[in-house]
Amino acid sequence: MPFMVVLLAALGFDHNGNSQPAPAALDSKESVQFAKQSILATQLIQQQHIKPPGQSTLVDWAVRGLFDASKEPVPKALADRLTNAPQMKEAELLALLADARAALGKRDERCRCTWCRKPTRLSPRTR
């Protein structure tokens, strides 16, 4: 699950799962950049973890976690592709991540939960 938390933080999703307005279309460059960063994260986990899960497992968790955090169901086409993830090569996993991110569209990247709005000594309260 820590991998999912890293991805959610990178995207700026509200970790309390607060719903957001309907998203605008996401630029394909942004979804590909997200996918590349996610693949790099899976590679790092595989290198650093004592008993690393497979890359396809990490990608599956990431995609399902993104949709879970946005309180939206995984689209059937993506769910079907996720079932084939164990047989996918890295380039196919990258495309799957990019498509999943694009399906969610643009999101407000600010977390609105109470915890994140608390001021700290390092960052003054901003609203």
TORBA-261600 format. One record per residue: residue in three letters; x, y, z of N, C-alpha, C in turn. Coordinates in pm, whole numbers, padded with zeros to 5 digits, always signed. Layout:
ALAXYZXYZXYZ ...
***
This chain:
MET+00079-00120+00000+00000+00000+00000+00084+00128+00000 PRO+00209+00130+00053+00285+00254+00049+00304+00307-00093 PHE+00315+00219-00190+00331+00262-00329+00211+00344-00371 MET+00092+00299-00333-00029+00370-00369-00030+00509-00304 VAL+00015+00518-00180+00020+00646-00111+00113+00743-00182 VAL+00228+00693-00229+00322+00777-00303+00257+00829-00430 LEU+00188+00743-00502+00122+00786-00626+00012+00888-00599 LEU-00065+00864-00495-00171+00958-00463-00115+01094-00425 ALA-00007+01093-00350+00056+01220-00312+00111+01291-00435 ALA+00168+01214-00527+00222+01275-00649+00112+01340-00732 LEU-00005+01280-00730-00116+01335-00805-00191+01442-00730 GLY-00175+01446-00598-00244+01544-00518-00386+01505-00484 PHE-00421+01377-00494-00555+01336-00458-00574+01352-00308 ASP-00695+01385-00268-00731+01396-00128-00730+01256-00068 HIS-00645+01233+00032-00635+01099+00087-00755+01061+00173 ASN-00846+01155+00199-00971+01122+00265-01076+01079+00164 GLY-01043+01089+00038-01134+01045-00067-01247+01142-00094 ASN-01228+01269-00063-01332+01367-00092-01356+01372-00242 SER-01484+01377-00278-01516+01378-00420-01478+01511-00482 GLN-01449+01507-00610-01407+01626-00681-01500+01648-00799 PRO-01506+01771-00850-01593+01796-00965-01547+01717-01088 ALA-01636+01706-01185-01603+01632-01307-01475+01688-01367 PRO-01379+01601-01397-01250+01647-01445-01251+01687-01593 ALA-01164+01780-01625-01141+01817-01765-01045+01715-01825 ALA-01034+01715-01955-00942+01622-02022-00798+01652-01982 LEU-00720+01548-01970-00580+01561-01932-00493+01555-02056 ASP-00394+01642-02063-00300+01643-02174-00225+01510-02176 SER-00209+01452-02294-00144+01321-02304-00001+01324-02251 LYS+00066+01439-02263+00202+01449-02210+00204+01429-02059 GLU+00102+01484-01993+00094+01470-01847+00069+01326-01806 SER-00019+01257-01877-00047+01118-01840+00073+01028-01869 VAL+00145+01056-01976+00266+00978-02006+00375+01006-01903 GLN+00388+01132-01862+00487+01167-01759+00453+01096-01628 PHE+00326+01094-01592+00283+01021-01473+00321+00873-01484 ALA+00292+00814-01600+00321+00673-01620+00471+00644-01609 LYS+00553+00731-01667+00698+00712-01660+00747+00721-01516 GLN+00696+00818-01440+00736+00831-01299+00690+00709-01219 SER+00573+00658-01252+00522+00541-01182+00607+00417-01212 ILE+00646+00401-01337+00732+00288-01374+00867+00299-01302 LEU+00922+00420-01294+01046+00439-01219+01028+00401-01072 ALA+00912+00435-01017+00885+00399-00877+00877+00247-00861 THR+00817+00178-00958+00809+00032-00948+00949-00029-00957 GLN+01033+00029-01042+01171-00022-01054+01248+00000-00923 LEU+01228+00114-00863+01296+00143-00736+01250+00047-00627 ILE+01120+00023-00621+01067-00071-00521+01124-00210-00544 GLN+01133-00251-00669+01187-00383-00699+01335-00394-00662 GLN+01408-00284-00675+01550-00285-00640+01573-00280-00490 GLN+01487-00208-00418+01511-00181-00276+01436-00273-00180 HIS+01331-00336-00225+01247-00415-00137+01309-00551-00112 ILE+01295-00601+00010+01351-00732+00045+01284-00843-00034 LYS+01152-00838-00041+01076-00937-00118+00983-00860-00212 PRO+01038-00812-00324+00960-00723-00410+00845-00792-00481 PRO+00730-00725-00485+00621-00778-00568+00655-00755-00714 GLY+00589-00825-00801+00612-00807-00944+00570-00669-00990 GLN+00630-00623-01096+00599-00491-01149+00452-00482-01188 SER+00397-00588-01245+00255-00586-01284+00165-00574-01162 THR+00204-00634-01052+00127-00623-00927+00126-00479-00878 LEU+00243-00415-00882+00253-00276-00839+00168-00184-00927 VAL+00170-00209-01056+00091-00128-01149-00059-00152-01123 ASP-00096-00275-01099-00236-00307-01068-00280-00230-00943 TRP-00198-00233-00838-00231-00160-00715-00242-00011-00741 ALA-00152+00041-00823-00152+00185-00852-00280+00226-00925 VAL-00317+00152-01027-00436+00186-01105-00562+00176-01018 ARG-00574+00066-00947-00693+00049-00861-00695+00154-00750 GLY-00578+00188-00698-00570+00290-00593-00610+00428-00643 LEU-00572+00460-00765-00609+00590-00822-00761+00603-00834 PHE-00823+00499-00885-00969+00504-00901-01039+00498-00766 ASP-00984+00422-00673-01041+00415-00540-01035+00552-00472 ALA-00923+00620-00484-00907+00752-00423-01000+00855-00485 SER-01030+00840-00611-01119+00934-00677-01266+00893-00663 LYS-01289+00782-00592-01424+00729-00570-01498+00705-00702 GLU-01425+00653-00797-01482+00618-00926-01450+00471-00953 PRO-01539+00401-01023-01509+00263-01057-01404+00256-01168 VAL-01327+00151-01166-01230+00130-01274-01311+00099-01401 PRO-01289+00173-01510-01362+00143-01634-01340-00001-01679 LYS-01441-00060-01737-01433-00201-01776-01315-00229-01867 ALA-01288-00141-01961-01176-00164-02053-01043-00170-01976 LEU-01026-00083-01877-00904-00086-01796-00901-00209-01706 ALA-01015-00245-01650-01022-00364-01564-00984-00489-01643 ASP-01031-00496-01767-00995-00611-01852-00845-00614-01879 ARG-00788-00497-01903-00643-00492-01927-00565-00527-01800 LEU-00619-00491-01684-00551-00524-01558-00544-00675-01535 THR-00643-00746-01582-00639-00892-01566-00526-00953-01648 ASN-00486-00885-01756-00376-00934-01840-00242-00875-01800 ALA-00239-00792-01696-00115-00725-01656+00002-00820-01628 PRO-00020-00935-01565+00094-01024-01537+00171-01068-01662 GLN+00105-01068-01778+00173-01108-01901+00228-00989-01979 MET+00205-00869-01931+00248-00749-02004+00395-00719-01984 LYS+00454-00663-02088+00590-00612-02080+00584-00471-02022 GLU+00700-00417-01987+00705-00286-01923+00641-00176-02008 ALA+00662-00180-02138+00604-00078-02226+00451-00084-02224 GLU+00397-00205-02214+00252-00219-02207+00198-00170-02073 LEU+00274-00195-01966+00235-00145-01834+00239+00008-01831 LEU+00337+00065-01897+00347+00210-01907+00224+00267-01978 ALA+00184+00204-02088+00065+00249-02161-00061+00234-02076 LEU-00069+00126-01999-00182+00104-01911-00192+00214-01805 LEU-00080+00249-01745-00077+00357-01645-00117+00490-01707 ALA-00064+00519-01825-00096+00645-01892-00246+00651-01925 ASP-00302+00542-01972-00445+00539-02005-00531+00554-01880 ALA-00488+00491-01771-00563+00501-01646-00562+00645-01595 ARG-00445+00708-01601-00435+00847-01554-00516+00940-01643 ALA-00511+00917-01774-00587+01000-01867-00737+00984-01845 ALA-00780+00863-01808-00922+00838-01786-00976+00919-01669 LEU-00890+00951-01574-00934+01030-01458-00940+01179-01488 GLY-00873+01223-01594-00876+01364-01632-00801+01453-01534 LYS-00815+01585-01555-00749+01681-01466-00823+01684-01334 ARG-00747+01694-01228-00803+01700-01094-00747+01820-01021 ASP-00825+01871-00925-00773+01976-00839-00667+01911-00752 GLU-00546+01961-00759-00434+01895-00693-00415+01936-00548 ARG-00508+02010-00493-00495+02049-00354-00582+01959-00267 CYS-00525+01912-00162-00599+01831-00067-00680+01925+00022 ARG-00805+01892+00044-00892+01977+00125-00921+01918+00262 CYS-00852+01813+00300-00881+01752+00428-00835+01843+00542 THR-00890+01822+00659-00860+01905+00775-00712+01895+00814 TRP-00658+01774+00807-00521+01754+00848-00423+01836+00763 CYS-00443+01836+00633-00351+01906+00542-00363+02058+00554 ARG-00474+02108+00603-00491+02252+00614-00438+02307+00746 LYS-00394+02218+00835-00340+02266+00962-00208+02337+00937 PRO-00189+02454+00999-00062+02524+00980+00052+02454+01054 THR+00169+02467+01002+00288+02416+01068+00386+02530+01083 ARG+00491+02506+01156+00593+02609+01169+00663+02635+01037 LEU+00666+02535+00950+00737+02548+00824+00652+02613+00716 SER+00521+02593+00724+00436+02650+00620+00317+02721+00684 PRO+00304+02852+00659+00191+02925+00716+00061+02879+00651 ARG-00048+02902+00721-00180+02864+00669-00209+02945+00543 THR-00249+02875+00439-00285+02944+00314-00423+02895+00273 ARG-00508+02984+00238-00643+02947+00193-00680+03030+00075 
***
